[in-house]
Amino acid sequence: MPRFQPTDLSVIERAPTSPAALSQGLWEVLRHSLASKAKVDSYNWETGEYRVVLQGTLDLEENKFGNP
């Protein structure tokens, strides 16, 4: 069974707006990635609003050792 399904990515968008809930979803994606990078796309110094783009490659190989 694959460790993480691409369809599981939608959990990030469905997460409640709380930072704690979003960080849990992001952690799951990062934890199951072979590579990842982030880019700060924009930042508004007046309002504190920011946009971060996350890009990576999911590990779709079967879990052969029984580890999560």
C-alpha positions as CSV (number, residue, x, y, z in Angstrom):
1,M,0.0,0.0,0.0
2,P,1.4,3.4,-0.9
3,R,2.5,5.6,1.9
4,F,0.6,8.7,0.7
5,Q,-1.9,9.1,-2.2
6,P,-1.9,12.2,-4.4
7,T,-5.6,12.5,-3.6
8,D,-4.6,13.0,0.0
9,L,-3.3,16.4,-1.0
10,S,-6.8,17.8,-0.9
11,V,-6.7,17.5,2.9
12,I,-4.6,20.7,2.9
13,E,-7.3,22.7,1.2
14,R,-10.1,21.2,3.4
15,A,-8.2,21.9,6.6
16,P,-9.8,24.5,8.9
17,T,-8.1,27.9,8.8
18,S,-6.3,27.4,12.1
19,P,-2.5,27.3,11.7
20,A,-2.3,24.1,13.8
21,A,-4.7,22.2,11.5
22,L,-3.0,23.4,8.4
23,S,0.5,22.6,9.8
24,Q,-0.6,19.0,10.5
25,G,-1.7,18.6,6.9
26,L,1.5,20.2,5.5
27,W,3.6,18.0,7.8
28,E,2.0,14.8,6.4
29,V,2.8,16.0,2.8
30,L,6.4,16.9,3.7
31,R,6.9,13.7,5.7
32,H,5.9,11.6,2.7
33,S,8.0,13.6,0.2
34,L,11.3,12.6,-1.4
35,A,12.2,16.2,-2.1
36,S,10.6,19.5,-1.3
37,K,11.2,23.2,-1.5
38,A,9.4,26.4,-0.6
39,K,9.4,29.8,-2.1
40,V,8.0,33.0,-0.5
41,D,6.0,34.3,-3.5
42,S,4.9,37.5,-1.9
43,Y,4.8,39.4,1.4
44,N,2.9,42.6,2.3
45,W,4.8,44.6,4.9
46,E,1.8,46.7,5.8
47,T,-0.7,43.9,6.5
48,G,1.6,40.9,7.2
49,E,-0.1,38.8,4.5
50,Y,2.1,36.3,2.8
51,R,2.0,33.7,0.0
52,V,4.2,30.7,0.1
53,V,4.5,28.1,-2.7
54,L,5.4,24.6,-1.7
55,Q,6.7,22.2,-4.4
56,G,7.9,18.6,-4.0
57,T,7.8,15.0,-5.1
58,L,5.7,12.5,-3.1
59,D,7.1,9.1,-2.3
60,L,4.7,6.7,-4.0
61,E,6.7,3.6,-3.4
62,E,5.2,0.8,-1.2
63,N,6.3,0.8,2.4
64,K,8.4,-2.3,2.3
65,F,9.7,-2.1,5.9
66,G,6.4,-1.6,7.8
67,N,7.4,2.0,8.9
68,P,5.0,4.9,8.5
